[in-house]
């Protein structure tokens, strides 16, 4: 084999964290078809489980998962 064929590719935990973020963004933008969600969700779950086990990501609380709803601004009725 030549030296070109022996080049090693390294994958880091940060790459997997980025992959999760990409899946989340693409999903929120409607990039996937309905019948693709099972495979994509399974892949997402496996990566996420690995990252949780490795300590690279932490379990999000409900407050972190859902954006805070702001009070409508306007005149108060006090």
NUVOSE-16840 format. One record per residue: residue number from 0; residue in one letter; x negated, y negated, z of N, C-alpha, C, CB in turn. Coordinates in Angstrom, 1 decimal. Last residue first. Glycine has a CB too. Layout:
REM NUVOSE-16840
(rec NUM,"A",(X,Y,Z),(X,Y,Z),(X,Y,Z),(X,Y,Z)) ...
END
This chain:
REM NUVOSE-16840
(rec 77,"X",(52.4,-46.4,36.3),(52.3,-46.6,37.8),(53.1,-47.8,38.2),(50.9,-46.7,38.2)) (rec 76,"X",(52.2,-45.5,33.8),(53.6,-45.8,34.3),(53.5,-46.0,35.8),(54.5,-44.6,33.9)) (rec 75,"X",(49.7,-46.8,31.6),(50.1,-45.9,32.6),(51.5,-46.4,33.2),(49.1,-45.8,33.8)) (rec 74,"X",(49.1,-46.9,28.1),(49.6,-47.6,29.3),(50.0,-46.6,30.3),(50.7,-48.6,29.0)) (rec 73,"X",(46.5,-44.8,27.1),(47.6,-45.7,26.8),(48.0,-46.3,28.1),(48.7,-44.9,26.2)) (rec 72,"X",(45.2,-41.7,26.2),(44.9,-43.0,26.7),(46.1,-43.9,26.2),(43.6,-43.6,26.1)) (rec 71,"X",(45.8,-38.5,27.5),(46.1,-39.4,26.5),(45.9,-40.8,27.0),(47.5,-39.3,25.9)) (rec 70,"X",(43.1,-36.7,29.0),(44.3,-37.4,29.2),(44.6,-38.4,28.1),(44.4,-38.1,30.6)) (rec 69,"X",(41.5,-34.0,27.3),(41.5,-35.4,27.8),(42.9,-35.9,28.0),(40.7,-36.3,26.9)) (rec 68,"X",(40.6,-30.8,28.0),(41.6,-31.6,27.3),(41.6,-33.0,28.0),(43.0,-31.0,27.4)) (rec 67,"X",(37.5,-29.3,27.4),(38.4,-30.0,28.3),(39.4,-30.8,27.5),(37.6,-30.8,29.3)) (rec 66,"X",(37.2,-26.3,25.4),(36.9,-27.7,25.6),(38.0,-28.4,26.6),(36.9,-28.5,24.3)) (rec 65,"X",(36.5,-23.2,26.7),(37.6,-24.0,26.2),(37.2,-25.5,26.4),(38.9,-23.7,26.8)) (rec 64,"X",(34.1,-22.1,27.7),(34.7,-21.6,26.5),(35.7,-22.5,25.9),(35.3,-20.2,26.7)) (rec 63,"X",(33.7,-23.3,30.2),(32.7,-23.5,29.1),(33.3,-23.1,27.7),(31.5,-22.8,29.4)) (rec 62,"X",(35.9,-22.4,31.7),(35.7,-23.9,31.4),(34.7,-24.2,30.3),(35.2,-24.5,32.7)) (rec 61,"X",(35.4,-19.7,31.8),(36.6,-20.2,31.0),(36.4,-21.7,30.7),(37.9,-19.9,31.8)) (rec 60,"X",(31.9,-19.2,31.3),(33.1,-19.2,32.2),(34.2,-19.8,31.3),(32.9,-20.1,33.4)) (rec 59,"X",(29.8,-16.9,29.6),(30.4,-18.2,29.7),(31.7,-18.1,30.6),(30.8,-18.7,28.3)) (rec 58,"X",(27.0,-15.1,30.6),(28.4,-15.0,30.4),(29.0,-16.4,30.6),(29.1,-14.0,31.4)) (rec 57,"X",(24.0,-16.2,28.9),(24.8,-15.9,30.1),(26.2,-15.9,29.7),(24.5,-17.0,31.2)) (rec 56,"X",(21.3,-14.8,26.9),(22.5,-15.7,27.1),(23.2,-15.3,28.4),(23.5,-15.5,25.8)) (rec 55,"X",(19.2,-13.2,27.6),(19.0,-14.4,26.7),(20.1,-15.3,26.7),(18.7,-13.8,25.3)) (rec 54,"X",(19.4,-11.0,29.1),(19.4,-12.2,29.8),(19.1,-13.4,28.9),(18.3,-12.1,30.8)) (rec 53,"X",(19.9,-8.5,27.9),(18.5,-9.0,27.9),(18.3,-10.3,28.8),(18.0,-9.2,26.5)) (rec 52,"X",(22.7,-8.4,28.1),(21.9,-7.5,28.9),(20.4,-7.9,29.0),(21.9,-6.1,28.2)) (rec 51,"X",(23.4,-10.5,26.4),(23.8,-10.6,27.8),(22.9,-9.6,28.6),(25.3,-10.2,27.9)) (rec 50,"X",(22.3,-9.4,24.0),(21.8,-10.6,24.5),(22.2,-10.9,26.0),(22.3,-11.8,23.7)) (rec 49,"X",(24.0,-7.1,23.7),(22.5,-7.0,23.8),(21.9,-8.2,24.4),(21.9,-6.7,22.4)) (rec 48,"X",(26.5,-8.4,23.5),(26.2,-7.4,24.6),(24.7,-7.3,24.8),(26.9,-6.1,24.3)) (rec 47,"X",(26.1,-9.8,21.0),(26.3,-10.5,22.3),(26.1,-9.6,23.5),(27.8,-11.0,22.3)) (rec 46,"X",(25.8,-7.6,19.2),(24.7,-8.6,19.4),(24.9,-9.3,20.8),(24.7,-9.6,18.3)) (rec 45,"X",(28.3,-6.4,19.5),(27.1,-5.7,19.8),(25.9,-6.6,20.1),(26.8,-4.7,18.7)) (rec 44,"X",(30.1,-8.5,18.8),(30.2,-7.9,20.1),(28.9,-7.2,20.5),(31.3,-7.0,20.2)) (rec 43,"X",(29.3,-8.9,16.1),(29.2,-10.0,17.1),(29.2,-9.4,18.5),(30.4,-11.0,16.9)) (rec 42,"X",(30.1,-6.4,15.1),(28.7,-6.8,15.0),(28.4,-7.9,16.0),(28.4,-7.3,13.6)) (rec 41,"X",(32.9,-6.6,15.5),(32.1,-5.5,16.1),(30.6,-5.8,16.1),(32.3,-4.2,15.3)) (rec 40,"X",(33.5,-8.8,14.0),(33.7,-8.8,15.4),(32.9,-7.8,16.1),(35.2,-8.7,15.8)) (rec 39,"X",(33.0,-7.8,11.4),(32.3,-9.0,11.9),(32.4,-9.0,13.4),(32.8,-10.3,11.3)) (rec 38,"X",(34.9,-5.7,11.3),(33.4,-5.4,11.1),(32.6,-6.6,11.7),(33.1,-5.2,9.7)) (rec 37,"X",(37.3,-7.2,11.7),(36.9,-6.0,12.5),(35.4,-5.7,12.5),(37.7,-4.8,12.0)) (rec 36,"X",(37.4,-9.2,9.7),(37.1,-9.5,11.1),(36.8,-8.4,12.0),(38.4,-10.2,11.6)) (rec 35,"X",(38.0,-8.6,7.2),(36.6,-8.5,7.5),(36.4,-8.7,9.0),(35.9,-9.6,6.7)) (rec 34,"X",(40.7,-9.0,6.8),(40.3,-7.6,6.8),(38.8,-7.5,7.1),(40.6,-6.9,5.5)) (rec 33,"X",(40.8,-11.8,6.6),(41.4,-11.1,7.7),(40.9,-9.7,7.9),(42.9,-11.1,7.6)) (rec 32,"X",(37.7,-13.3,5.5),(39.0,-12.8,5.2),(39.5,-12.0,6.4),(39.0,-11.9,3.9)) (rec 31,"X",(35.9,-16.1,6.8),(36.1,-14.7,6.6),(37.5,-14.4,6.3),(35.7,-14.0,7.9)) (rec 30,"X",(35.8,-18.9,7.2),(34.9,-18.3,6.2),(35.2,-16.8,5.9),(33.5,-18.5,6.6)) (rec 29,"X",(37.1,-20.7,9.0),(37.9,-19.8,8.1),(37.1,-19.2,7.0),(39.0,-20.6,7.5)) (rec 28,"X",(35.7,-22.0,10.8),(35.9,-22.7,9.6),(36.7,-21.9,8.5),(34.6,-23.2,9.0)) (rec 27,"X",(35.3,-20.2,12.8),(36.2,-21.4,13.1),(36.5,-22.2,11.9),(35.5,-22.3,14.1)) (rec 26,"X",(33.5,-18.5,11.5),(34.9,-18.0,11.9),(35.8,-19.2,12.1),(34.8,-17.2,13.2)) (rec 25,"X",(31.2,-20.1,11.4),(31.9,-19.6,10.1),(33.3,-19.1,10.4),(31.1,-18.4,9.6)) (rec 24,"X",(30.7,-20.4,14.1),(31.0,-21.6,13.3),(31.7,-21.1,12.0),(29.7,-22.3,12.9)) (rec 23,"X",(30.3,-17.7,15.0),(31.3,-18.6,15.6),(31.7,-19.7,14.7),(30.8,-19.1,17.0)) (rec 22,"X",(28.1,-17.0,13.3),(29.4,-16.3,13.2),(30.5,-17.1,13.8),(29.3,-14.9,13.9)) (rec 21,"X",(26.2,-18.8,14.3),(26.6,-18.8,12.9),(27.9,-18.1,12.7),(25.5,-18.2,12.0)) (rec 20,"X",(25.9,-17.9,16.9),(26.4,-19.2,16.7),(26.9,-19.4,15.2),(25.3,-20.3,17.0)) (rec 19,"X",(24.8,-15.4,16.5),(26.1,-15.5,17.1),(26.7,-16.9,16.9),(25.9,-15.3,18.6)) (rec 18,"X",(22.3,-16.2,15.3),(23.3,-15.4,14.5),(24.7,-15.5,15.1),(22.8,-13.9,14.4)) (rec 17,"X",(21.1,-17.5,17.4),(21.5,-18.2,16.3),(22.5,-17.5,15.4),(20.3,-18.6,15.4)) (rec 16,"X",(20.6,-15.2,18.9),(21.5,-16.2,19.5),(22.0,-17.1,18.4),(20.7,-17.1,20.6)) (rec 15,"X",(18.8,-14.0,17.2),(20.1,-13.3,17.5),(21.1,-14.3,18.1),(19.9,-12.1,18.4)) (rec 14,"X",(16.7,-15.7,17.4),(17.3,-15.5,16.1),(18.7,-14.8,16.2),(16.4,-14.6,15.2)) (rec 13,"X",(16.0,-15.5,20.0),(16.5,-16.8,19.6),(17.2,-16.6,18.2),(15.4,-17.9,19.5)) (rec 12,"X",(14.8,-13.1,20.1),(16.1,-13.2,20.7),(16.7,-14.5,20.2),(15.9,-13.2,22.2)) (rec 11,"X",(13.2,-12.5,16.9),(13.2,-12.9,18.2),(14.6,-13.0,18.8),(12.4,-14.2,18.4)) (rec 10,"X",(11.6,-10.5,14.6),(12.9,-11.0,15.0),(12.8,-11.3,16.5),(14.0,-9.9,14.7)) (rec 9,"X",(9.1,-10.5,12.2),(9.4,-10.5,13.6),(10.8,-11.1,13.8),(8.3,-11.2,14.4)) (rec 8,"X",(7.7,-8.6,9.7),(8.7,-9.6,10.0),(9.1,-9.4,11.4),(10.0,-9.4,9.0)) (rec 7,"X",(4.5,-8.0,8.4),(5.5,-7.7,9.4),(6.5,-8.9,9.6),(4.9,-7.3,10.7)) (rec 6,"X",(3.3,-6.8,5.3),(3.6,-8.0,6.1),(4.7,-7.6,7.1),(4.0,-9.2,5.2)) (rec 5,"X",(2.6,-4.9,3.6),(2.5,-4.5,5.0),(2.8,-5.7,5.9),(1.1,-4.1,5.3)) (rec 4,"X",(2.8,-5.7,1.0),(3.8,-4.8,1.5),(3.8,-4.6,3.0),(3.7,-3.5,0.7)) (rec 3,"X",(0.4,-7.2,0.8),(1.7,-7.9,0.7),(2.8,-7.0,1.3),(1.9,-8.3,-0.7)) (rec 2,"X",(-1.6,-5.3,0.9),(-1.5,-6.1,2.1),(-0.1,-6.9,2.0),(-2.6,-7.1,2.2)) (rec 1,"X",(-0.4,-2.2,-0.7),(-1.1,-3.5,-0.7),(-0.8,-4.3,0.6),(-0.8,-4.3,-1.9)) (rec 0,"X",(-0.8,1.2,0.0),(0.0,0.0,0.0),(-0.9,-1.2,0.0),(0.9,0.0,1.2)) 
END
